[in-house]
Amino acid sequence: MNASAPCRQCGCEYTYEDGNLVVCPECGHEQVAGEVAEIAGEETVVVDANGNVLGDGDAVIVIKDLKVKGSSSVVKVGTKVRNIRLVEGDHNIDCKIEGIGAMKLKSEFVRKA
């Protein structure tokens, strides 16, 4: 998403960049710049923390300790997640992590393996 792209939530044309975020002045929606880029209108591309394009079936490595909501478990740095599936939404990676189970991750917390 760049500054000239409309807001994904309300469609406002007046988005602007604030540091590493793209902000909508009307609804207040914020998104990490470069996290999800628009290509050819409806089609979206998901990128990891380093800017590499991710696809279904890729393997990724977690780059930050992540607490599992509703549990005392933690996904540790360096955990390799295989066979990811890309989905729409804020948490755009659907996967199964060994020892924890099915969960959704944000692409900003992983890098391509």
C-alpha positions in Angstrom: 0.0 0.0 0.0 1.5 3.3 -0.9 0.4 6.9 -0.1 -1.6 7.2 -3.4 -3.6 4.0 -2.7 -7.0 4.5 -1.1 -7.7 3.3 2.5 -8.6 -0.5 2.6 -11.3 0.1 5.3 -13.2 3.2 4.2 -11.9 4.0 0.6 -10.5 7.4 1.5 -8.1 8.8 -1.1 -6.1 11.0 1.3 -3.9 8.4 3.0 -0.4 9.5 4.0 2.8 8.0 5.2 3.9 8.5 8.9 7.2 6.8 9.5 6.8 3.2 8.5 2.9 3.4 8.6 0.3 4.4 6.0 -2.5 6.3 7.8 -6.0 7.2 6.8 -7.1 10.6 8.2 -10.8 9.8 8.0 -11.2 6.4 9.8 -7.8 6.3 11.5 -6.8 2.9 10.0 -3.0 2.3 10.1 -1.1 -0.3 8.1 2.6 -1.1 8.0 4.0 0.3 4.7 5.0 -2.6 2.4 3.3 -5.3 4.4 0.6 -5.8 1.7 1.1 -4.2 -1.7 -1.7 -3.8 -4.3 -1.1 -5.1 -7.7 -3.6 -4.8 -10.6 -6.5 -3.7 -8.5 -8.0 -6.6 -6.5 -4.9 -8.9 -6.4 -2.7 -8.5 -3.3 0.8 -9.7 -2.6 2.0 -10.5 1.0 5.6 -9.8 1.9 7.6 -10.8 4.9 9.6 -8.6 7.3 12.5 -8.3 4.8 10.3 -7.5 1.8 10.4 -11.0 0.2 7.1 -12.1 -1.5 5.4 -15.0 0.2 3.2 -17.6 -1.5 1.1 -20.6 -0.4 3.2 -23.6 0.6 6.3 -21.5 1.5 8.3 -22.1 4.7 8.9 -19.1 7.1 10.9 -18.5 10.2 9.5 -16.5 13.2 11.7 -13.5 14.0 10.2 -12.5 17.3 8.9 -14.3 20.4 5.1 -14.4 20.0 2.7 -15.1 22.9 -0.2 -17.4 22.1 -3.4 -15.7 23.0 -5.4 -17.7 25.6 -2.5 -19.9 26.5 0.8 -19.7 28.4 2.7 -21.0 25.3 5.1 -18.9 23.3 6.3 -19.3 19.7 10.0 -18.9 20.0 12.4 -16.9 17.7 13.7 -19.2 15.0 10.7 -21.5 14.9 10.3 -22.8 11.3 6.8 -23.0 10.0 6.2 -25.1 6.9 3.4 -25.1 4.3 1.8 -21.7 5.1 -1.5 -20.6 3.6 -2.1 -16.9 2.8 -5.5 -15.5 3.8 -7.2 -12.1 3.8 -7.2 -10.0 7.0 -4.8 -8.5 9.6 -3.3 -11.9 10.4 -2.6 -13.0 6.8 -0.7 -16.3 7.3 -2.7 -19.4 8.3 -0.4 -22.3 9.5 0.1 -25.2 11.9 3.0 -24.9 14.4 4.4 -28.2 15.8 3.6 -28.5 19.5 1.1 -25.6 19.4 -1.4 -26.3 16.6 -3.2 -24.2 14.1 -2.8 -20.5 14.4 -2.7 -17.2 12.3 0.4 -15.0 12.1 1.1 -11.6 10.8 3.6 -11.4 7.9 5.6 -8.7 9.7 6.8 -11.2 12.3 8.2 -13.8 9.9 10.9 -14.1 7.2 11.1 -16.4 4.3 13.1 -19.6 4.9 
